[in-house]
Amino acid sequence: MDLKGLKTTVIGAGIGGLAAALALRRFGASVTVLEQAERISEVGAGLQITPNGVKVLKALGLADDLAWCSQRARAVVLRGHRRGNQVLRLDLDEYAAGLPYYFVHRSDLIGILAGAARREGVQVRLLQKADRVEPGPQPLVHLSNGAQCSGDLLVGADGLHSKTRVALNGERKPFFTGQVAWRATVPNHLNLPPEAQVFMGPGRHLVAYPLRDGSLMNLVAVQERRAWAEEGWNLKDDPVNLRAAFRGFGGSAAALLDAVEEVLLWGLFRHPVAERWHGENTALLGDAAHPTLPFMAQGANLALEDAWVLARSLQEAAGMASGLAMYQERRRDRAERVVQAASNNAWKYHLRAPLSWPAHQVLKLGGRFAPDRMVSQFDWIYRHDVTA
């Protein structure tokens, strides 16, 4: 299918939306991105771009930009929560050679994608909130200001509360997982190395890794709880509540928690992977299609994969309908498998006595005698290359 001049509207200027806009533009489409915020930015937080996501950024010509503003991940280290003693160290340099893995500030990656998209001629329109979407021969976006946008193709990269998903799949309420997460960034006064530190405790865990030039640490702290927590990314909370929830965490974890001055609370909800990823001249991608819990660090990476596969599928297909069907066929099963893996992963960090001690001993033995196997168990995620 010739994408030259294909009039495309993308809802959402997040990672998936901007990557899709850039990929479609590279294949010749005329692209407009609608973003409800007043500027393209995101509340400061870190994310992990694993090798499968790096491959997409490399195909888009942005690998050097990513490397310039990120920390190259050297290891993943699992630690006990009381003293921070090492349980298992997975050396990414030794066992994942040639597979770059980065810690990046979300706003930096958004800036890279937005800058590249604008240089390619993508039009980004701010303060454009979508109220309703109508798939069809000329799919329509009804905006909250009363205006309408139409085109040849509509891409819904509009996140957890996607209007495009509702148009294609109807309303379906998510369920609370019984877990909440706090997010914060603090100075790296401890000079911690470019490693993901995972402190494992009963019913909770803390992940910490450096960002930018290494002077900043990103923290994600997850706790099991029965009480309902509102879904959202940017709910402010008191750092006192975070420290109370993680009382008993020692070593560098305690120092990092003590340094938190501002923190955001995030209720973790499960949404099913969408049954329908496409309708008439309309497609979903990223969190709109497959929201995932943060326990495999794959939310942004899956969105990058979606963006590339959508553009490539349309280019390779004979027409729009077959291209969108090809996109769903190539993506849905993989996304569902990754989402399930993430959902199944949290308990491993939350074991309570008497199970935690023997489980940690098994991890230590695995790290000593079969470290390559410990790393390679998720090759099906990290070595996957949608650009091949």
C-alpha positions in Angstrom: 0.0 0.0 0.0 1.4 3.4 -0.9 1.3 5.6 2.2 2.3 8.7 0.4 0.0 11.5 1.3 -2.2 9.2 3.5 -3.9 11.7 5.8 -3.4 10.3 9.3 -4.5 11.5 12.7 -2.8 10.2 15.8 -4.5 10.8 19.2 -1.9 11.1 21.9 1.6 12.5 22.0 3.1 9.9 24.3 5.8 7.4 23.4 3.6 5.2 21.2 1.8 8.0 19.5 4.9 10.0 18.6 6.7 6.8 17.4 3.8 5.9 15.2 3.6 9.4 13.8 7.3 9.3 13.0 7.2 5.8 11.5 4.1 6.6 9.3 5.7 9.9 8.2 8.9 8.1 7.2 6.8 5.8 5.0 5.2 8.8 3.3 2.0 9.5 5.3 0.8 13.1 6.2 0.5 13.0 9.9 -1.2 15.2 12.6 -0.9 14.4 16.3 -3.6 15.6 18.7 -2.5 16.0 22.3 -4.7 17.2 25.1 -1.9 18.8 27.2 -0.8 22.3 26.7 2.8 21.2 25.9 4.5 17.9 25.0 6.1 16.8 28.2 5.5 14.3 31.0 5.9 14.3 34.7 9.5 13.3 35.4 10.0 9.6 35.8 12.3 6.9 34.6 11.7 4.0 32.3 13.7 1.1 31.0 14.2 0.7 27.2 15.0 -2.9 26.7 16.8 -4.3 23.6 13.5 -4.9 21.7 12.6 -1.2 22.1 16.1 -0.1 21.3 15.8 -1.9 18.0 12.8 0.2 17.0 14.5 3.5 18.0 17.6 2.4 16.0 15.3 1.8 12.9 13.9 5.3 13.4 17.5 6.7 13.5 17.3 7.7 17.1 19.6 5.2 18.8 22.4 7.7 19.3 20.0 10.3 20.7 18.8 7.7 23.2 22.4 6.7 24.2 23.4 10.3 24.6 20.8 11.1 27.3 20.5 7.7 29.0 22.4 5.4 31.3 23.5 2.1 29.7 22.2 -0.6 32.0 25.1 -2.9 33.2 23.2 -5.3 35.6 20.1 -6.1 37.4 20.7 -6.8 41.1 18.2 -8.4 43.4 18.7 -7.6 47.1 17.1 -8.5 50.4 15.2 -5.6 52.0 16.6 -5.5 55.5 20.2 -4.8 54.9 20.3 -4.6 51.1 22.4 -7.8 50.9 22.9 -9.1 47.3 20.8 -12.1 46.4 21.4 -12.3 42.7 23.4 -10.2 40.2 22.6 -10.5 36.5 25.5 -9.1 34.5 24.0 -7.6 31.3 27.4 -6.8 29.8 28.6 -10.4 30.1 25.4 -12.3 29.3 23.6 -9.9 27.0 26.4 -8.7 24.9 25.3 -6.7 21.9 21.9 -6.0 23.4 21.9 -2.4 24.6 19.5 -1.7 27.5 19.0 1.8 28.8 17.6 3.7 31.8 16.0 6.9 30.4 14.0 9.8 31.8 10.6 9.6 30.2 10.5 13.3 29.3 13.9 12.9 27.5 12.6 10.1 25.3 9.4 12.1 24.6 11.6 15.1 23.6 13.7 12.9 21.3 10.6 11.5 19.5 8.8 14.8 19.3 11.8 16.6 17.9 12.3 14.0 15.3 8.6 13.9 14.3 8.5 17.7 13.9 11.7 17.7 11.8 10.0 15.2 9.5 7.0 17.4 9.1 4.5 15.9 11.6 2.1 18.5 12.8 1.5 18.4 16.5 -1.6 20.2 17.8 -1.8 20.8 21.5 -4.9 21.4 23.8 -6.9 18.9 21.6 -8.9 16.6 23.9 -10.8 13.8 22.2 -14.3 13.2 23.5 -15.5 10.6 21.0 -14.2 8.6 18.1 -16.1 7.4 15.1 -14.5 4.8 12.8 -15.6 4.9 9.2 -14.6 5.7 5.6 -13.4 9.0 7.0 -12.9 8.3 10.7 -13.9 11.2 12.9 -12.5 12.6 16.2 -14.9 14.8 18.1 -13.0 17.2 20.3 -14.1 18.7 23.6 -14.0 22.2 22.1 -16.7 21.2 19.5 -14.3 20.8 16.6 -13.9 17.6 14.5 -10.9 16.1 12.8 -11.0 13.5 10.1 -8.7 11.8 7.7 -7.9 8.5 5.9 -6.5 6.8 9.0 -7.1 7.3 12.7 -4.6 5.9 15.3 -5.6 5.8 18.9 -2.6 6.1 21.1 -4.7 7.7 23.8 -3.7 5.6 26.8 -5.5 3.8 29.6 -8.7 5.8 29.1 -8.7 5.6 25.4 -11.8 6.9 23.5 -10.6 4.9 20.5 -10.6 1.6 22.5 -14.2 2.3 23.6 -15.3 3.0 20.0 -13.9 -0.4 18.9 -14.5 -2.5 22.0 -17.1 -0.8 24.2 -16.7 0.1 27.8 -15.2 -2.4 30.2 -14.1 -1.5 33.7 -10.6 -2.6 34.9 -10.1 -4.3 38.3 -7.8 -3.2 41.1 -4.8 -5.6 41.4 -4.4 -5.1 45.1 -1.2 -3.2 44.5 -0.1 0.5 44.4 3.1 2.1 43.3 4.9 5.3 44.3 7.2 7.0 41.8 9.9 9.5 42.7 13.3 10.8 41.6 16.0 11.7 44.1 19.7 12.8 43.9 22.2 10.0 43.5 24.2 11.0 46.5 25.3 7.4 47.0 26.9 7.3 43.6 25.1 4.1 42.7 26.2 2.5 39.5 24.1 2.0 36.3 22.3 -1.0 37.6 18.7 -1.8 38.4 18.6 -2.4 42.1 15.5 -4.4 43.3 15.0 -4.6 47.0 12.6 -7.5 47.8 10.5 -7.4 50.9 7.3 -9.0 52.3 4.4 -7.8 50.2 6.4 -5.0 48.6 9.5 -4.2 46.7 11.6 -1.1 45.6 13.3 -0.6 42.3 16.0 2.0 41.8 18.2 3.0 38.9 20.1 6.1 37.7 19.0 8.5 35.0 20.6 11.0 32.7 24.3 11.6 33.7 23.9 9.3 36.7 23.2 12.2 39.1 19.5 11.3 39.5 17.9 8.1 40.8 14.5 6.8 39.7 12.4 5.0 42.4 9.4 2.8 41.9 8.0 1.3 45.1 5.2 -1.3 44.9 3.1 -2.4 47.9 0.3 -4.9 48.2 -2.8 -3.5 49.8 -6.5 -4.4 50.0 -7.7 -0.9 50.0 -8.8 0.5 46.6 -6.5 3.2 45.1 -7.5 5.5 42.3 -6.1 4.6 38.9 -3.8 7.3 37.5 -0.2 8.3 37.1 0.0 11.6 38.8 -1.7 11.5 42.2 0.4 13.4 44.7 1.1 11.7 48.0 3.0 12.5 51.2 6.5 11.0 51.3 5.8 10.1 54.9 3.3 7.5 53.7 5.9 6.0 51.4 8.5 5.7 54.1 5.9 4.2 56.5 4.9 1.6 54.0 8.6 0.6 53.5 9.7 0.8 57.1 12.2 -1.9 57.8 14.0 -1.5 54.4 17.7 -0.9 55.2 21.0 -0.2 53.5 20.9 2.0 50.4 17.1 1.5 50.1 16.6 3.4 53.4 18.9 6.3 52.3 17.0 6.6 49.0 13.6 6.6 50.7 14.8 9.2 53.2 15.8 11.5 50.3 12.3 11.6 48.7 10.7 15.0 48.9 7.9 14.7 46.3 6.2 11.5 45.4 3.3 10.3 43.1 1.0 7.4 43.9 -0.3 5.1 41.2 -3.0 2.5 41.6 -2.3 -0.6 39.6 -5.3 -1.9 37.7 -5.6 -4.7 35.1 -7.2 -4.0 31.8 -7.7 -6.9 29.4 -5.8 -6.8 26.1 -8.3 -5.4 23.6 -10.2 -7.9 21.5 -10.3 -5.5 18.5 -7.3 -3.5 17.6 -8.7 -2.1 14.5 -12.0 -1.0 12.9 -12.8 0.8 9.7 -9.7 2.9 9.0 -9.0 3.0 12.7 -6.3 1.3 14.9 -5.2 1.1 18.5 -1.7 0.9 19.9 0.2 1.1 23.2 -1.7 1.3 26.4 -4.9 1.8 24.6 -4.6 -1.7 23.2 -2.7 -3.5 26.0 -2.1 -1.8 29.3 0.5 -3.7 31.2 1.7 -3.7 34.8 5.3 -2.4 35.3 6.8 -5.7 36.4 8.6 -6.5 33.1 9.4 -2.9 32.1 7.6 -3.4 28.8 4.9 -0.7 28.5 7.0 1.8 26.5 8.8 -1.0 24.6 5.5 -2.7 23.5 4.3 0.7 22.3 7.5 1.2 20.2 7.0 -2.2 18.7 3.4 -1.5 17.9 4.3 1.8 16.2 6.8 0.2 13.8 4.6 -2.9 13.0 1.6 -0.7 12.3 3.5 1.4 9.8 5.2 -1.6 8.2 2.0 -3.6 8.0 0.2 -0.8 6.1 3.1 -0.4 3.8 3.3 -4.1 3.0 -0.4 -4.8 2.6 -2.5 -4.4 -0.5 -5.0 -2.0 1.2 -6.0 -0.4 4.5 -8.3 -3.2 5.8 -5.8 -5.9 5.1 -2.9 -3.8 6.6 -4.8 -3.2 9.8 -5.7 -6.9 10.1 -2.1 -7.8 9.5 -1.1 -5.4 12.3 -3.4 -7.0 14.8 -2.4 -10.5 13.7 1.3 -9.7 14.2 0.9 -7.9 17.5 -2.0 -9.2 19.7 -0.7 -12.6 20.7 2.7 -11.2 21.6 1.3 -8.3 23.6 -1.1 -10.7 25.5 1.8 -13.0 26.4 4.0 -10.1 27.6 1.1 -8.6 29.7 0.5 -12.0 31.3 4.3 -12.3 32.1 4.3 -8.9 33.8 1.2 -9.8 35.8 2.8 -13.0 37.0 6.1 -11.4 38.0 5.4 -9.3 41.0 4.9 -12.1 43.5 8.5 -13.2 43.1 9.7 -10.0 44.8 7.0 -10.1 47.5 7.6 -13.4 49.3 7.1 -13.6 53.0 8.7 -15.8 55.6 9.1 -18.8 55.6 9.1 -18.9 51.8 11.4 -15.9 51.2 14.6 -17.5 52.6 14.6 -20.7 50.5 13.5 -18.8 47.4 16.4 -16.4 47.8 18.8 -19.4 48.2 17.5 -20.8 44.9 18.2 -17.5 43.2 21.7 -17.4 44.6 22.5 -20.9 43.4 21.0 -20.0 40.0 23.2 -16.9 39.8 26.3 -18.9 40.8 25.9 -22.0 38.6 23.6 -21.0 35.7 23.7 -17.2 35.3 23.3 -17.4 31.6 20.0 -19.3 32.0 18.8 -16.7 34.6 19.3 -14.0 32.0 18.1 -15.9 28.9 14.7 -17.0 30.3 13.2 -13.8 28.9 15.0 -13.8 25.6 11.6 -14.2 23.9 10.8 -10.6 25.1 14.2 -8.8 24.9 15.6 -10.4 21.8 12.5 -10.0 19.8 13.1 -7.7 16.7 10.0 -6.3 14.9 12.3 -4.4 12.5 14.1 -7.5 11.2 
